[in-house]
Amino acid sequence: MYLDSTKKKEIFEKYGKSGTDTGSPESQIALFSFRIAHLTEHLKANHKDYNTERSLKMLVGKRRRLLDYLIKNDIGRYRSIIKELGLRK
């Protein structure tokens, strides 16, 4: 599997407060970004996989909502996670 528990823990340690910090918006956004990148590569090879395409769109929406939450509540944390992940702007 592409995303095992060690990879998740590594993502949470890097972007969250600790290895077990799974609830912070930054760690969730980082995890969603990793999954989005994986699904995008999968869809390049399997362009007729419509279930994966739908899952990808739902993940992008979840990440967008979390980013909107961060913009509303703490613009500094939003800017730092965008810069670390290289998402935009």
Residue, then its C-alpha position, 0 to 999 in steps of 0.5 A: m500500500y502506498l500509505d502505511s502507518t510509518k509514512k503517516k507518522e512521518i507526515f504528522e511529525k513533519y507538519g503537525k506538532s508531534g507524531t500523534d498529532t492527527g487532528s491539526p489542520e496542517s497535518q491533515i492538509a499535508l496528508f490530503s496533499f500526499r494522497i492527492a499527488h498519489l491519485t493524480e499519478h494513478l489517473k495519468a495512467n488510468h484515465k477511465d477510472y471514474n471512481t478514483e476521479r471522484s475520490l480525488k475531487m472529494l479530497v481536493g474539496k476537503r483540503r480546500r475547506l481546511l485551507d479556508y478554515l485556516i485563512k479565517n482563523d489564522i492567516g500566518r499558519y495558512r501562509s506557512i503550510i502553503k509555503e511548506l507544501g508549495l501549493r500556490k502563490 
